[in-house]
Amino acid sequence: MIHTYYLTLLVITALGSSIMTSYAPAMLARIKRLFTRKKRYQPFTNTKPCGLIQLEVEDLQKKVSELEEQIDNIAKVRYTRDKNQTQKIRNEVKKYLISLQK
C-alpha cells in the first residue's frame, strides 16, 4: 500500500515537472509582463540636473572659443606667409629688373 502511494506520488511529480518545464518560459514571460505593467511611465529618466547641464554647456562654450582662437591664429599665420611670399617675389623681380637695367 505504501509502495503504491509513493509510486503514485512519483508519477504525479514527474508529470507536474514535465508540464512545468514546458510551460515555464510562457509563465516567466507573463510574470515579467505583470511586473513591467505596474511600472510608472517616466518620460525623462535619463535627464541630468540643471546644474550639470549648465556646467557641460559652459565647458562646450570654452572649447568652442578655444577652437575659434586656434582658427584665427591659423588664418593670421597663413595671411602673413602669403604676404611674405608676395614680398619676396616682388623683391626678386626688382632685383632682376635692376640687373637687366645695368
Contacts in CASP RR format, 6 or more apart in sequence:
PFRMAT RR
TARGET T0000
AUTHOR 0000-0000-0000
METHOD contacts of the structure
MODEL  1
MIHTYYLTLLVITALGSSIMTSYAPAMLARIKRLFTRKKRYQPFTNTKPC
GLIQLEVEDLQKKVSELEEQIDNIAKVRYTRDKNQTQKIRNEVKKYLISL
QK
48 56 0 8 1.000
END
